[in-house]
Amino acid sequence: MRRQTAGDVVLAAVRDGGPDAGTWFFLAFTLIMGLLQLVRPQLLWRMNRRLQRGYVKDVDATEPTRKGYAIQRVVGALFLAIFVYALVRVLM
């Protein structure tokens, strides 16, 4: 007997009139962003740092303070709340 993967479950839900791929993409995006902002907001700054070159004089001077990272964590918690709400609505 073949084990079902998460992809099999998603495909079955889509075939049965469940949420489309865009909904699953939105859920995955909010989950990843929420966890990243909550656990390691410094990684987001490092990724965006490369994009700032050419637009700011000193890239290292734009790093957020501890309070800035705390606000990013709050936003991450909000992303996770949106994820949970959307997931519950999709599965109902």
C-alpha positions as CSV (number, residue, x, y, z in Angstrom):
1,M,0.0,0.0,0.0
2,R,1.4,3.4,-1.0
3,R,1.7,6.1,1.6
4,Q,0.0,9.4,0.9
5,T,2.2,12.5,0.8
6,A,1.1,16.1,1.6
7,G,1.1,16.7,-2.1
8,D,-1.3,13.9,-2.7
9,V,-3.7,15.3,-0.1
10,V,-3.5,18.8,-1.6
11,L,-4.1,17.5,-5.1
12,A,-7.1,15.5,-3.9
13,A,-8.5,18.6,-2.2
14,V,-8.1,20.6,-5.4
15,R,-9.8,17.9,-7.5
16,D,-12.7,17.7,-5.1
17,G,-13.5,21.4,-5.5
18,G,-11.3,22.5,-2.6
19,P,-8.9,25.5,-2.5
20,D,-6.9,26.2,-5.6
21,A,-3.2,26.4,-5.9
22,G,-3.2,30.2,-5.3
23,T,-4.7,29.7,-1.9
24,W,-2.1,27.1,-1.0
25,F,0.7,29.4,-2.2
26,F,-0.7,32.2,0.0
27,L,-0.9,29.9,3.0
28,A,2.7,28.7,2.4
29,F,4.0,32.3,1.9
30,T,2.3,33.6,5.1
31,L,3.6,30.6,7.1
32,I,7.2,31.0,5.9
33,M,7.2,34.8,6.3
34,G,5.7,34.6,9.7
35,L,8.1,32.0,11.0
36,L,11.1,33.9,9.4
37,Q,10.1,37.2,11.0
38,L,9.4,35.7,14.3
39,V,12.4,33.5,14.7
40,R,15.2,35.2,12.6
41,P,14.3,38.7,11.4
42,Q,18.0,39.4,10.8
43,L,17.9,37.0,7.8
44,L,15.3,39.3,6.1
45,W,17.6,42.3,6.7
46,R,20.6,40.4,5.2
47,M,18.5,39.4,2.1
48,N,17.3,43.0,1.6
49,R,20.8,44.4,2.3
50,R,22.0,43.4,-1.2
51,L,19.0,45.1,-2.7
52,Q,19.9,48.4,-1.0
53,R,23.3,48.7,-2.6
54,G,23.3,51.7,-5.0
55,Y,20.4,53.3,-3.2
56,V,21.9,54.1,0.2
57,K,25.3,55.6,1.2
58,D,26.1,53.1,3.9
59,V,24.3,49.8,3.7
60,D,25.5,48.7,7.2
61,A,24.0,51.9,8.7
62,T,20.5,50.8,7.7
63,E,20.4,47.8,10.0
64,P,17.4,47.9,12.4
65,T,17.9,48.4,16.1
66,R,16.7,45.9,18.7
67,K,13.3,47.7,18.7
68,G,13.1,47.4,15.0
69,Y,13.7,43.7,15.2
70,A,11.1,43.4,17.9
71,I,8.6,45.1,15.6
72,Q,9.5,42.6,12.9
73,R,8.7,39.8,15.4
74,V,5.3,41.4,16.1
75,V,4.6,41.5,12.4
76,G,5.7,37.8,12.2
77,A,3.2,36.9,14.9
78,L,0.5,38.7,12.9
79,F,1.5,36.8,9.8
80,L,1.1,33.6,11.7
81,A,-2.3,34.7,13.1
82,I,-3.4,35.4,9.5
83,F,-2.1,32.0,8.5
84,V,-4.0,30.2,11.2
85,Y,-7.2,32.1,10.4
86,A,-6.9,31.4,6.6
87,L,-6.0,27.7,7.2
88,V,-9.1,27.3,9.4
89,R,-11.3,29.0,6.8
90,V,-9.9,26.8,4.0
91,L,-10.4,23.6,5.9
92,M,-13.9,24.3,7.0
